[in-house]
């Protein structure tokens, strides 16, 4: 079976307004332009998949059964508008004892790659060459961790996230005002240039890099991710060839 590339989509702040911790679908306000954006993603032969951190479960704001019901209703709303989502994968965890940057201390919360790996296994996805679209630094770092092309949208917390990312070494491959800008992104992705030298990766991404042998290089000013192929040669993916 031929594997499809994915467009991983953050939920709150990307597909819908970020209101905090919505407990049911009546509190989820979907941006009106995202239905057409998802239809375009499907027409491009890509698989739209939602990857979302939902610590409201772990915080006790709602149950995981409540969240699954919300996601079934969300998926139905997209399907009704001929914008079917291929999957919704969530992390429900929260731990008050976890480091502030982690929030949960688990393996599946973005920017950890676990949800992307689960989605790839369940849906037969090809991670290299896929996209991750979201409004937070964790979305960009998740994209880097799974070898996808990370895209930051300026809806939700996007503008604050852009300032934070501009102060660090890992940048999105593209910045778009919202998901409606996805068509141009798919047709002509533009890689943000980074400073050569020590990349200084986020600790979560660096941990994953060490675990699977993922390597990063700066080639002609571009951040490139890859891992050794079976024959020992470097098999770089992600940002390569997009400049």
C-alpha positions, 0 to 999 in steps of 0.5 A: 500500500502506498503511504500518504503524506499528512497535514497534521493540524493543531486543534485549538487556535488553528482549526478553532478559536482557542478558548481554553478548555472546551468541554463539549462541541457547543464551546468549539468555534470552528474558523469558517475558512478551515473547511475549504482548507481541509477540502484543498488538503484532500484534493492535493492527495494529503491526509488531514489529521488532527494532533492535539494536546488536551490536558483538560482531561488530566486537570479534571475539567472534563473526562476522556469520554467527554473529549471523545464525544466532542471529537466525534461531533467535530469530525461529523461537522467536517464530514458534513461539509465534505472536509473529512478528517482522517483522524484525531489523536489527543494527549489527555495528560497533565501532571502538576509535578512535571516541568513547566515546559512539559506540563504532563511529563508523558511521552505523547504530549506535543512536542513529543512525536508519539502522537505522530508515530501513532497516527502514521502507524494507524493510517499508513502515513509517510512522515517525511514530507508531511506538514505540521500546521499549528499556532504554538512553538510545541507544534513547530517542534513536533513537526521537526521531531517527526520529520515533517515541515512545520508551519506556523499560523498567526491565528490563536497564539500564533503572533506570540509564538512567532516572537518566541520562535524568532528568539530561538534557533528552531523556526517554522518553515513557513508562516501563514496568517491562517489555515486559508493560506495553506494552498500557497504553502503546499504549492511553494513552501519557503524555508525560514533561514537559521543561523549556522553553527550550534542549533541548540535544539529544544530538549524534547526534540534533542531527546528524540533525536538521540533515541532514533538517531535523528540528525540535524545539519545547517546546509547553506543556512537551512535547518535540515533533519534526517537520519542514516539510511540502511546503507549508512548514508545520510537520508535527509528529509524535511527541509531539504530542497525547499529553498 
